[in-house]
Amino acid sequence: MVNLAVLGSTKGSDLQAVIDAIKAGELPNINLKVVISNKPEAFILERAEIAEIETRALPSKGIKDREEYDKKLMAILDEYKIDLILLLGWMRILSKPFVKKYENRMMNIHPSLLPKYAGGMDLNVHEEVLKNHETESGCTLHYVTEIPDSGPIIKQKKVAIVKGETPDRLKAKVQAAEQEIIVEALKEYKK
């Protein structure tokens, strides 16, 4: 059994797909132990609470030193004996010691076909994709390394861009693709 922690700072749409897959019996190898957010008001925490998953808010406001924050985060993860970390809308760059400790055990979902649009976040990525007249976009699940959005790719999924596409519609299509590859990767993960 893989003890999973999810870190997120946003609404947690991708988390819902993981929760649904667990409830449907599609992820018998995954034990979702805790959802942690650096933003106590983030809906991802409420989503987890509704599903009766433990949550922890670890506010980052006022903590200027990244390593100091990450030490507190590591203590929580150690408490839950976490084997795998999934970053779903986690809006913080992680420190070297944190990344080193969880090397090859931390996945991040990114809303583009990396290496394109690395470093971009959320709707801004989709706006850039459309501004550049791309014909396709997609998402990438990758292992986290010290350089953001540059770790080994686990899975990618493409989505077509149609005439008249808006950033919001493209975001919805990419998020659906994200949810598919996250669940696929969790099914295949071995510790």
N, C-alpha and C positions, 0 to 999 in steps of 0.2 A: 504494500500500500504506500502511495506517495503522499506525503503531507504537503499540501499546497497552501501558499499564502498569496493573496492578491493585493497589490498596491495600486491605489488609484486616487486621482484628484478630481474626477469629473462625475458624470451621471451613472457610469457603470453599465452601459448598454451591452458591452461585450461580456461583462460579468454575468448578466442575466442568461446569456447563452450557455455559459458554463454551469450555472445553477440548474437550468432546464435540462441539460444533458445528464447531469448527475441524478436528478430526480427521475429521468426516463430510464435510468440504468445503463446509459451509454458509456459511462466512465467508472466502471467498478474498481479501477486501479487508483482513483483519485479521492483523497480525503481533504476537502476544502476546510482547513482549520480556522483561518482568520482572514478578514479583509481589513486593511489598514489604509487610512487616508491622512495626508498632511493638512487637509481642510475639513474641519469638524462638520461643516455644513454641506459637504459633498453628498449628493444623492446616492452615490455608490454605497455609503454606509447604511442608508435606509433600505436599499435593495437587499443588502446582506441580512439586515435585521429581520425583514419580512420573511426571508427564507430560513430564519433561525440559525444563521451563521454568526459566529462571534465577530465582533468588530472592535477596532481600536482607533481612536483619533489621536494622532501625534502631531499637533500643530507645529508648523515650521516658522511661523511668524515670530520674529524676535530672536531666532537662533541664526546668527550670521555665519558661524563656522559649519561648513558642510560635514566635516568629519565628526563634530560633536553631535549633530543631529543623527547622522548615520549610526553612531554608537548606540544611541537610544533605540533606533529602529532595529539594530542587530540583537539587542537584548530581548526585544519582543519576539523576534523570529526564533531566537534560541529557546525562549520559554515554550514555544509551540512545537519545537523540534522539526522545523521546516526543512523539507528536502528540495522543494522547487518553488521559485518565486515567479509570478506572472505580473508584469507591469501592464496595466490597462488604463491608459490615460494618466499615467504618473507624470506629473509636471515638475519633476526635480531631477537635476543631474546628480548622479550618485558618486561618492568619493572613491578614490583608488582602493583603500582598504576594504570597503564594502564590496566593490566589484570583484576584487581578488578572492574574498572569502566565499563568494557564491559563483565563482567561475564555472561556466557550463551548467549552472543550475538556476539561471535567471533568464527569462524570455521577455521580450518586449514586442508589442504590436505597433507597427508604424503604418500610417495611412498613405503610403506610396509604394511604388515598385523600386525599392532601394537598388542601386545607390542614388537614383533620382530623388530629388527633394529631401535629402537627408537634413536633419536639423529642423525641419518645418514642423508645425503643430496644427492639429485640428483643421478648422475651416480654411486657414491660410494655405495649407497644402493644396486643397481642392481648387481654390481661387487661382493659385499659380499654375496648376496643371491646365486649367481652362484658358488662362491668359496666354499660355504658350502653345495653344492649339494642338494639344496632344490628342491622339486618337484612342488611346487607352490609358487606364490608370490601374490602381489596385492596391494591394497591401502586402506587407512583409512581416513575418514573424521571424525574429532573429535572437540569437544569444547576445546578452549585454556584455560589452567590453568597455574599457576606459574611454574610448572615443565614441561619442554618441552616434547611434544608427550605423555603426560600421562592423558589428559583430557577425559571425558566421550565420548565414541565412538557413533557417529551418524549413520554411515554406513561404511561397508567394502565390497569390491568386490575382489574375487580371480581371478587370471589368471594362466593357466597351463604353466609350463616350459617344453619346448620340447628339445629333444636331439639336441645338437649343438647351443643352444640358446646363443646369444651374449648380453652383457650389453645394447647395443643400441637398439636391437630388443625388449628386455624385457622392456626397458624404454618406448618404443612406445606402447607396449601392456598395460602396467600399466597406462600410460597417457590416453589412450582411456577409461579405466575403471574409472579413476579419473573423467573424464569429465561426464560420465554417472551418477556417484553417486552425484557429485556436483549439476547437474541439477535436479536430483530427490529430493535431500534435499532442494533445493531452492523452488521447487514446493510445498513441504510439510510444509515449514517454516511458522509459525504464530507468530506475535509479541505479 
